[in-house]
Amino acid sequence: MPITDDTEQLVRDPMLEALVVLARFFGRAVDGDRLTAGLPLDDGRIPASALGECASRAGLSLQATPLDLDRIRPAMLPALRIGADGHVLVILERSKDDVEIAMPGIEGSRWMPLSQLLAAGTGQCHFVRPLLRFDARSLLYHLPRPRRWFWDAFLANRSAYAWALLATVFVNLAGAVIPFFTMAVYDRVVPNNALDSLWVLATAAIVVTVFDTLMKLLRSYLVESAARRADLAMSAHVFAHSLKLRSARRPASGGVLANVVRDFESVREFASSATLNLLGDLPFTVFFLAVIALVGGWLVLVPIATISLTIMVSWWLRRPIGRELGDNMEQGAQRTAHLFEVMNGLDTVKALGADAWARRKWEMLTVRISESTLRMREWSSLGTTFSTTMSAATTVLLITFGALMIADGALTLGQLIAVSMLSGRALGPGTQFAALILRMQQVKLSLKALDQIMEAPVDGHADGIYLHRLAGDIRFRDVQFAYPNAAPLLKQFNLDIAAGEKVAFIGRIGSGKSTLLRLILNLYAPDQGEVLIDGMSANQIDPHSLRRQIGYVPQDVLLFHGTVRDNIVLGSSEITDERLMEAIRLACLEETLAQLPEGLATEVGERGERLSGGQRQAVAIARALVHRPPILLLDEPSSMMDPATESQLIRQLRSLTDMTLLLVTHRTAMLPLADRLVVMERGHVAADGPRDQVLQRLQSAAPTLRSQAA
């Protein structure tokens, strides 16, 4: 059987299947859907940029190898081979002349001649090892520190930085050549009219200068390339982590979160070649001071004194600069949050005539930012000015004391010129130290803010149970819950909902109806008690597995910029046209699409502002139904629909007999969807039973009970 067998075309993603094979090789049961949950797939397949993350989810570590297949020893296996043509296979074992391989789409493994594998062409190999898991029994030894999202991105490119450091060494060594060339010309060539020596020295200096230029270009390329890769890795990691933040622990304002992520730009700038080259040049200040001492003797005390003063003043300035920078970033976050809030509710601001309030708050925050920026720049300017002054003072003092030494015969003119040139190289990084301090303070504060996000709890855990199909049984057991900084909303709440049951919840505002739906989705976790889905705690189920099988229509429908189709499918590549049209029919969206100029291709605008409220709700219902979920959660799904559309929607949804349905509503017209009615009051169940019986009890009960159902 050839290696590029057509059976590979039968599997959804050969790379994914290969990772599953490798995970099972190490005794780890994994599921393909779990490995790819939330990853930005390329036509349903794992892109190269996400291979490492996908392997990590499988409990594997990949290490690319430049070795040829015939040089790989058995102890190095297993390995993942990706051919130049994109074909994937797993190398499990190797004898002298044969290899044991497993191929995606084919059960088991088989042996084949190594020569046949080599004849298949070149490719890339990755050694595969299981990720180690440590527990309390390892505390007698050194447990590995948690991976740091920031430094790991740079460590992954350490080879590039190592070569850049080597280039920095050559650049600084070359920087000492021109001063020595100048000294030789003034002290040896000119007095002796040695023109032959001049041409030799000039040729050598030109060669060194060209070499210096090439090394600088190489260093810049290496650092920028590594910084780009680190930036891509960090950006993807920060955004992916932000998407998984627990709802209870994320920043209260989306604008604040956006501002913190925007501060990542300062981290990215710090990783640029200009900053890293400066950091690389700083240690060579000592080298140039040593060369100055070798050439000019006691003259080295002048640059030592000025550099020391520059560093001390710059270090002293870091506190006021950091204080003003912190105030500036805090006020900038408030202004961004205000901008998000006003722009999201611009129509409301206009309708209420609150333009003056919005402008006054914006201008007040802008003034504060301007004032703190001015103070910060004044402190920074003080450091820069002092550095420039010290540089000029160094030149004056060197020439003055150098002239005195020449007069005493302790120094030559060539040596003085060389010392002056070398001092410029020594002072270069020092004069930029003040600007470096400002950048470092900004990065420090940005990383501190980002760390609060990166260390915040996220959804799910590594051992979460991945369920392929829920039955739809839901139980609340002694659930107590309160939103952050709020009074308890649910108190010792108990409720059982059988699979396939249709339940409606009614009650006063703030009685906890919508909260129940969020707890089922595991957007929030109970403070006490458990929410059980099919007998398992929602906290123990993989979040993606859980939410993929629950259709949810929130009270406040939010659509994203794009077309109607984009908002229904939301990037799911497995949605067929048949399933899409079925969801549109069930959501009563057909008539709306017929009225839209471009149908499914109609742009909805940001937050769906180009559609009416009822149309947005219909799109949200179609979005909830397109995956055919076993559980459907509806929170006021028809509050903006007209009665005719609402009646049609009820008829369509009543045909869904094979799913568990939970409906939160204040509209009695929607109650025919439910067979069971639950009345909520202050976090408790005030009434529960068959719909008609509960309605009859409400109609005949005391005014107190009727008010509970209002």
C-alpha positions in Angstrom: 0.0 0.0 0.0 1.5 3.4 -0.9 2.1 5.9 1.8 -0.1 8.5 0.1 -3.1 6.2 0.1 -6.5 7.6 -0.8 -7.8 6.4 2.6 -6.4 9.6 4.0 -9.0 11.5 2.1 -11.7 9.7 4.0 -10.8 11.2 7.4 -11.9 14.7 8.3 -8.4 15.8 9.3 -5.4 13.5 9.0 -3.4 15.6 11.4 -6.1 15.3 14.1 -6.4 11.6 13.6 -2.6 11.2 13.9 -2.6 13.1 17.2 -5.4 10.9 18.5 -3.3 7.8 17.5 -0.3 9.2 19.4 -2.3 10.0 22.5 -3.7 6.5 22.6 -0.2 5.2 22.1 0.7 6.8 25.5 -2.5 5.5 27.1 -4.5 8.7 27.0 -8.1 8.6 25.9 -8.9 11.7 23.9 -11.6 12.9 21.5 -11.0 14.7 18.3 -13.7 17.3 18.9 -12.2 18.1 22.3 -8.8 18.7 20.8 -10.1 21.2 18.2 -12.7 22.9 20.4 -12.4 26.7 20.0 -9.4 26.5 17.6 -9.4 28.6 14.4 -9.6 25.7 12.0 -8.7 26.0 8.3 -11.5 24.4 6.3 -12.1 22.1 9.2 -8.4 21.1 9.6 -5.8 22.0 12.1 -3.6 24.8 10.8 0.2 24.6 11.4 0.0 27.5 13.9 -2.4 25.6 16.2 -0.6 22.2 16.0 1.3 22.7 19.3 -1.8 23.8 21.2 -3.8 20.9 19.8 -1.0 18.4 20.8 -0.9 20.0 24.3 -4.6 19.3 24.7 -3.9 15.7 23.9 -1.3 15.6 26.6 1.6 15.6 24.1 4.7 17.6 23.5 6.0 18.0 20.0 9.6 18.8 19.1 10.6 19.4 15.5 13.7 17.6 14.4 16.0 18.3 11.4 17.3 14.7 11.4 16.8 12.4 8.4 14.5 9.4 9.0 17.4 6.9 8.6 19.3 8.6 11.4 16.4 8.5 13.9 17.0 5.9 16.7 14.3 3.7 18.1 14.6 5.4 21.5 13.5 8.7 19.9 10.1 7.3 18.7 7.2 7.8 18.3 7.4 10.6 15.8 4.9 12.5 13.7 5.9 12.8 10.0 4.4 15.5 7.8 5.3 15.0 4.2 6.2 17.7 1.8 2.9 17.0 0.0 1.0 17.3 3.3 0.4 13.6 4.0 0.6 12.6 7.6 1.7 9.4 9.3 2.9 8.2 12.7 6.2 6.3 13.1 5.8 4.1 16.1 8.8 1.7 16.1 11.9 1.0 14.1 14.1 -2.0 13.5 17.2 -2.0 11.4 15.6 -1.9 8.0 11.8 -1.5 8.8 9.5 0.9 10.5 6.1 0.4 12.1 3.7 3.1 11.0 0.1 4.1 11.6 -1.9 6.1 9.0 -5.0 8.2 9.5 -8.1 6.4 8.5 -6.6 2.9 8.8 -7.1 0.8 12.0 -4.0 -0.5 13.6 -0.4 -0.3 12.4 1.8 -2.1 9.9 5.5 -2.6 9.2 7.1 -1.4 6.0 10.6 -1.1 4.6 12.4 2.1 5.7 13.6 2.5 2.1 10.0 2.8 1.0 9.4 5.5 3.5 12.5 7.4 2.4 11.5 7.1 -1.2 8.2 8.8 -0.4 10.1 12.1 -0.3 11.2 14.7 2.2 9.1 16.0 5.0 9.2 17.3 8.6 9.4 15.1 11.7 8.3 15.9 15.2 9.4 13.8 18.2 6.4 13.1 20.4 6.6 12.9 24.2 3.8 12.8 26.9 3.4 15.9 29.0 4.3 15.1 32.6 1.8 15.7 35.3 3.1 16.4 38.9 1.2 15.9 42.1 1.7 16.4 45.8 4.0 13.4 46.0 6.6 15.4 44.0 6.8 18.2 46.5 10.0 16.7 48.0 11.6 17.6 44.7 11.5 20.8 42.7 8.1 21.1 41.0 8.2 23.0 37.7 7.0 26.5 37.8 3.8 27.4 35.9 4.6 28.4 32.4 4.7 32.2 31.9 2.8 33.3 28.9 5.1 36.2 28.2 8.6 34.7 28.7 7.7 31.4 27.0 7.0 33.2 23.8 10.6 34.5 23.8 12.1 31.3 25.0 10.6 29.5 22.0 12.7 31.7 19.8 15.9 31.6 21.9 18.0 30.3 19.1 17.3 33.4 17.0 18.1 35.6 20.0 21.3 33.7 20.6 22.4 34.4 17.0 21.4 38.0 17.4 23.5 38.2 20.6 26.5 36.8 18.7 25.9 39.4 16.0 25.8 42.1 18.8 29.3 40.9 19.9 30.7 41.3 16.4 29.0 44.7 16.0 30.6 46.0 19.2 34.0 44.5 18.4 33.8 46.1 15.0 32.9 49.4 16.7 36.3 49.5 18.3 38.2 49.2 15.0 37.5 52.7 13.6 38.9 54.5 16.7 42.1 52.4 16.5 42.3 53.1 12.8 42.1 56.8 13.5 44.7 56.6 16.2 47.1 54.7 14.0 46.7 57.2 11.2 47.3 60.2 13.4 50.1 58.7 15.4 51.9 56.4 12.9 50.9 57.2 9.3 50.9 61.0 9.3 54.1 61.7 11.2 56.0 59.1 9.1 54.3 59.7 5.8 53.6 56.0 5.6 51.2 56.0 2.7 51.5 52.3 2.0 50.4 51.5 5.5 47.5 54.0 5.1 46.0 52.1 2.2 46.3 48.8 4.1 44.7 50.3 7.2 42.0 52.0 5.1 41.2 48.7 3.3 40.9 46.9 6.6 38.7 49.6 8.0 36.4 49.5 5.0 36.1 45.7 5.2 35.3 45.9 9.0 32.7 48.7 8.3 31.0 46.6 5.6 31.1 43.6 8.0 29.6 45.8 10.8 26.8 46.9 8.5 26.0 43.3 7.5 26.0 42.2 11.2 23.6 45.0 12.1 21.3 44.1 9.3 21.4 40.4 10.3 20.8 41.3 14.0 17.9 43.5 13.1 16.4 40.7 10.9 16.8 38.0 13.5 15.4 40.1 16.3 12.4 41.4 14.3 11.7 37.9 13.0 11.8 36.4 16.5 9.8 39.3 17.9 7.1 38.8 15.2 6.8 35.1 16.0 6.7 35.9 19.7 4.1 38.6 19.0 1.9 36.2 17.1 2.1 33.6 19.8 1.4 36.0 22.6 -1.4 37.7 20.8 -3.1 34.4 20.0 -2.6 33.2 23.6 -3.9 36.4 25.2 -7.0 36.5 23.0 -7.7 32.8 23.4 -7.4 33.2 27.2 -9.7 36.2 27.2 -12.4 34.2 25.4 -12.2 31.6 28.2 -12.4 33.9 31.2 -15.1 33.0 33.7 -17.9 35.5 33.6 -17.7 36.2 37.3 -14.0 37.2 37.1 -13.7 39.1 33.9 -13.5 43.0 34.0 -16.8 44.7 34.6 -16.4 46.7 31.4 -15.6 45.4 28.0 -13.9 48.8 27.3 -11.5 48.2 30.2 -10.7 44.7 28.9 -10.1 46.1 25.4 -7.9 48.8 26.8 -5.8 46.3 28.7 -5.4 44.2 25.6 -4.5 47.4 23.7 -1.7 48.0 26.2 -0.2 44.9 24.7 1.1 47.2 22.0 3.6 48.6 24.5 4.8 45.0 25.1 5.1 44.4 21.4 7.0 47.6 20.9 9.4 46.6 23.7 10.1 43.4 21.9 11.2 45.4 18.8 14.7 45.4 17.5 15.5 48.9 18.7 14.8 48.1 22.3 16.4 44.7 22.3 19.4 45.9 20.5 19.8 48.6 23.1 19.6 46.0 25.9 22.2 43.9 24.0 24.5 46.9 23.7 24.3 47.9 27.4 26.8 45.2 28.7 29.4 46.4 26.1 29.6 49.7 27.8 32.0 48.0 30.2 34.0 46.7 27.2 34.4 50.2 25.7 35.3 51.6 29.1 38.0 48.9 29.4 39.3 49.9 25.9 39.3 53.6 26.9 41.4 52.7 30.0 43.8 50.8 27.8 44.2 53.7 25.4 43.8 56.8 27.5 44.6 55.6 31.0 43.0 57.8 33.7 40.8 59.5 31.1 38.4 56.6 31.6 37.3 58.2 34.9 35.5 60.9 32.9 33.0 58.6 31.0 32.7 56.4 34.1 31.6 59.4 36.2 29.1 60.7 33.6 27.7 57.3 32.8 27.2 56.6 36.5 25.5 60.0 37.0 23.2 59.4 34.0 22.2 55.9 35.2 21.6 57.2 38.8 19.4 60.1 37.7 17.5 57.9 35.2 16.9 55.3 37.9 15.7 57.9 40.3 13.3 59.2 37.7 11.6 55.8 37.3 9.4 56.4 40.4 7.8 59.6 39.3 7.6 58.4 35.7 6.0 55.1 36.8 3.5 57.0 39.1 2.4 59.3 36.3 2.3 56.5 33.8 0.1 54.4 36.1 -2.3 57.3 36.5 -2.3 57.8 32.7 -3.1 54.2 31.9 -5.8 54.0 34.6 -7.5 57.1 33.2 -7.1 55.9 29.7 -8.9 52.7 30.6 -11.8 54.8 32.1 -12.0 56.9 28.9 -12.0 53.8 26.7 -14.7 52.3 28.8 -16.8 55.5 28.6 -16.3 55.6 24.8 -17.5 51.9 24.5 -20.5 52.6 26.7 -21.6 55.8 24.9 -21.1 54.3 21.4 -23.0 51.2 22.2 -25.9 53.3 23.5 -25.6 56.2 21.2 -29.2 56.2 20.2 -30.2 56.2 23.9 -27.9 59.1 24.6 -29.4 61.1 21.7 -33.0 60.3 22.6 -32.5 61.3 26.2 -30.6 64.5 25.3 -27.6 63.3 27.3 -25.0 64.6 24.9 -23.8 67.2 27.4 -23.3 64.6 30.0 -21.4 62.3 27.6 -19.2 65.2 26.4 -18.6 66.5 29.9 -17.3 63.2 31.2 -15.2 62.6 28.1 -13.6 66.0 28.3 -13.0 65.6 32.0 -11.2 62.3 31.5 -9.3 63.8 28.5 -8.1 66.7 30.6 -6.8 64.4 33.3 -5.0 62.2 30.7 -3.5 65.3 29.2 -2.3 66.5 32.5 -0.7 63.2 33.5 0.8 62.8 30.1 2.4 66.3 30.4 3.8 65.5 33.8 5.1 62.2 32.5 6.8 63.8 29.5 8.3 66.5 31.7 10.0 63.9 33.9 11.1 61.9 30.8 12.4 65.1 29.1 14.4 65.8 32.3 16.1 62.5 32.0 16.8 62.8 28.3 18.1 66.4 28.7 20.4 65.3 31.5 21.7 62.4 29.4 22.4 64.8 26.5 24.1 67.3 28.9 26.3 64.5 30.3 27.3 63.5 26.8 28.4 67.0 25.9 30.2 67.4 29.3 32.0 64.1 28.6 33.4 65.5 25.3 34.5 68.8 26.9 36.1 67.1 29.9 37.9 64.5 27.7 39.3 67.1 25.4 40.4 69.4 28.3 42.1 66.7 30.4 43.4 65.0 27.2 45.0 68.3 26.1 46.7 68.6 29.5 48.0 65.0 29.2 49.3 65.7 25.7 51.1 68.7 27.0 52.7 66.5 29.7 53.6 63.9 27.0 51.4 61.2 28.6 49.0 61.0 25.6 49.2 61.4 21.8 46.7 63.3 19.6 45.6 60.0 18.0 44.9 58.5 21.4 42.8 61.5 22.4 40.7 61.2 19.2 40.4 57.5 19.7 39.3 58.0 23.3 36.7 60.6 22.2 35.3 58.2 19.6 35.2 55.3 22.0 33.5 57.3 24.7 30.7 58.0 22.2 30.2 54.3 21.8 30.3 53.8 25.6 27.9 56.7 26.2 25.4 55.6 23.5 23.4 53.1 25.5 23.7 55.2 28.6 22.2 58.3 27.0 19.2 56.2 25.9 18.8 54.8 29.4 16.2 57.3 30.4 14.0 56.5 27.4 14.6 52.8 28.2 13.4 53.3 31.8 10.2 54.9 30.5 9.6 52.0 28.1 10.3 49.4 30.9 7.9 51.1 33.3 5.2 51.1 30.6 5.8 47.4 29.9 5.9 46.6 33.6 2.5 48.2 34.1 1.1 46.6 31.0 2.3 43.2 32.0 0.8 43.7 35.5 -2.6 44.4 34.0 -2.3 41.6 31.5 -1.2 39.2 34.2 -4.4 39.9 36.1 -6.3 38.6 33.0 -3.9 35.8 32.3 -4.1 34.5 35.9 -7.8 34.8 36.1 -9.9 31.6 36.3 -11.0 30.2 32.9 -13.7 27.8 31.8 -13.2 24.1 32.2 -10.1 22.1 33.2 -7.9 19.5 31.7 -9.9 16.5 32.9 -13.3 17.8 31.9 -15.6 15.1 30.6 -16.4 15.4 26.9 -19.9 14.3 26.0 -20.9 13.6 22.4 -24.6 13.7 23.0 -26.6 14.9 26.0 -29.9 13.3 26.9 -31.2 16.6 28.4 -31.8 15.7 32.0 -31.2 18.8 34.3 -31.2 19.0 38.1 -30.5 21.7 40.6 -29.3 20.5 44.0 -29.2 22.9 46.9 -27.9 25.7 44.6 -26.9 29.0 46.2 -25.7 31.7 43.9 -24.9 35.4 44.0 -23.4 37.7 41.3 -20.1 39.4 42.3 -20.6 42.1 44.9 -24.4 41.4 45.1 -26.8 39.8 47.5 -27.6 36.0 47.1 -30.0 35.5 44.3 -30.7 31.8 44.5 -31.0 30.2 48.0 -31.0 26.4 48.5 -32.7 26.1 45.1 -33.8 22.6 44.0 -35.5 21.6 40.8 -35.6 18.5 38.5 -36.2 18.7 34.8 -36.5 15.4 32.9 -35.0 14.9 29.4 -37.5 16.0 26.8 -39.6 18.1 29.2 -40.9 21.5 28.2 -40.7 23.9 31.1 -41.7 27.6 31.3 -40.4 29.9 34.1 -42.4 33.0 35.1 -41.9 35.4 38.0 -41.0 38.9 39.0 -38.0 40.8 37.7 -34.9 39.7 39.5 -36.3 36.4 40.8 -33.5 34.4 39.2 -35.1 33.0 36.0 -32.4 34.1 33.6 -29.7 33.1 36.1 -30.9 29.5 35.9 -30.1 29.4 32.2 -26.6 30.8 32.8 -25.9 28.2 35.4 -27.0 25.4 33.1 -24.6 26.8 30.4 -21.9 27.0 33.1 -21.3 30.6 32.4 -21.4 31.0 36.1 -20.7 28.4 38.8 -22.9 28.0 41.9 -21.4 29.2 45.2 -22.9 26.1 46.8 -24.6 23.1 45.5 -24.5 21.6 42.1 -26.1 21.8 38.6 -26.3 18.3 37.2 -26.6 17.6 33.5 -27.4 14.0 32.8 -26.3 13.2 36.3 -22.9 14.9 36.0 -21.9 18.2 37.5 -21.8 21.0 34.9 -18.4 21.9 36.3 -17.0 18.5 35.4 -18.2 18.6 31.8 -16.0 20.2 29.2 -17.5 23.7 28.5 -17.3 23.4 24.7 -18.9 19.9 24.8 -21.7 21.3 27.0 -22.4 24.5 25.2 -22.1 22.9 21.7 -25.2 20.9 22.7 -27.3 23.7 24.2 -29.1 26.2 22.0 -29.3 29.5 23.8 -31.3 32.6 23.0 -30.4 35.4 25.5 -32.7 38.2 26.6 -30.5 40.8 24.9 -29.7 39.4 21.5 -26.2 40.4 20.1 -25.3 39.9 16.5 -21.8 40.4 15.1 -20.6 42.3 12.1 -21.1 40.2 9.0 -24.0 38.6 7.1 -27.1 36.9 8.3 -25.6 33.6 7.3 -22.4 34.4 9.2 -24.4 35.1 12.4 -26.3 31.9 12.2 -23.4 29.6 11.4 -20.7 31.5 13.3 -17.8 29.7 11.6 -19.1 26.2 11.9 -17.9 24.3 8.9 -20.1 21.3 9.4 -23.3 23.1 8.9 -24.9 22.0 5.7 -27.4 24.0 3.6 -30.1 21.6 4.6 -29.6 22.2 8.3 -29.3 25.9 7.8 -32.6 26.1 5.9 -34.3 23.9 8.6 -33.1 26.3 11.3 -34.4 29.3 9.3 -37.8 27.6 8.9 -38.1 26.8 12.6 -37.1 30.3 13.5 -39.7 31.8 11.2 -37.0 33.7 9.4 -38.0 32.9 5.8 -40.3 35.9 5.4 -37.7 38.2 6.9 -35.1 36.9 4.5 -37.5 37.4 1.5 -37.8 41.1 2.5 -34.1 41.7 2.9 -32.3 42.9 -0.3 -29.6 40.2 -0.3 -31.3 37.5 1.8 -28.7 35.5 3.8 -25.9 37.7 2.4 -27.4 40.8 3.9 -25.0 42.7 6.2 -26.4 43.1 9.7 -24.0 45.8 10.9 -22.4 46.0 14.3 -24.5 44.5 17.0 -27.1 43.7 14.3 -28.2 47.4 14.2 -29.4 47.1 10.6 -32.1 44.6 11.6 -35.2 45.2 13.7 -35.4 43.8 17.2 -37.8 41.0 16.1 -35.5 40.1 13.2 -32.5 39.9 15.5 -34.4 37.6 17.7 -35.4 35.4 14.8 -31.7 35.2 13.7 -30.7 34.3 17.3 -33.3 31.5 17.4 -32.0 30.1 14.1 -28.5 30.3 15.5 -29.6 28.3 18.6 -31.4 25.6 16.5 -28.9 25.1 13.6 -26.8 22.6 15.6 -30.0 20.6 16.5 -29.2 20.7 20.3 -30.8 18.3 22.8 -31.4 21.3 25.2 -32.9 24.6 24.1 -32.8 27.6 26.5 -35.1 30.6 25.5 -35.0 33.8 27.5 -37.8 36.1 26.3 -37.4 34.9 22.7 -40.4 36.8 21.3 -40.4 40.0 23.3 -39.9 42.1 20.2 -41.9 40.1 17.7 -45.4 40.9 16.5 -48.3 38.6 17.5 -48.6 36.9 14.1 -44.9 36.0 14.0 -45.0 34.9 17.6 -47.9 32.5 17.0 -46.1 31.1 14.0 -42.9 30.6 16.1 -44.9 28.8 18.8 -46.3 26.3 16.2 -42.8 25.7 14.8 -41.2 25.2 18.2 -43.9 22.8 19.4 -42.8 20.4 16.6 -39.5 19.9 18.5 -40.5 17.0 20.5 -37.1 15.4 21.0 -35.4 18.2 23.0 -35.5 19.6 26.5 -36.9 23.2 26.4 -36.6 25.8 29.1 -38.5 29.0 28.5 -38.2 32.2 30.5 -41.0 34.7 29.6 -43.4 37.3 30.9 -45.7 36.8 27.9 -48.6 34.4 28.5 -48.9 33.9 24.7 -45.6 31.8 24.8 -46.8 29.5 27.6 -48.4 26.9 25.1 -44.8 25.9 24.3 -44.5 24.4 27.8 -46.1 21.4 29.5 -44.9 22.4 32.9 -44.9 25.8 34.6 -42.5 27.0 37.4 -43.2 30.3 39.3 -40.1 31.9 40.7 -40.1 34.3 43.6 -36.9 35.7 45.2 -34.7 32.8 44.3 -37.2 30.1 45.3 -39.9 28.0 43.5 -43.2 29.5 44.5 -45.3 27.1 42.3 -44.5 24.1 40.1 -46.6 21.7 38.2 -48.5 21.1 34.9 -49.0 24.3 33.0 -52.8 24.4 33.1 -53.0 23.4 36.8 -50.5 26.1 37.9 -52.3 28.7 35.8 -55.6 27.7 37.3 -54.1 28.0 40.8 -52.7 31.4 40.0 -56.1 32.6 38.8 -57.9 31.4 41.9 -55.1 32.1 44.5 -54.7 35.0 46.8 -53.4 38.4 45.4 -50.0 37.6 46.9 -49.5 34.5 44.7 -50.9 36.3 41.7 -48.3 39.1 42.2 -45.6 36.5 42.3 -46.4 35.5 38.8 -46.7 39.1 37.5 
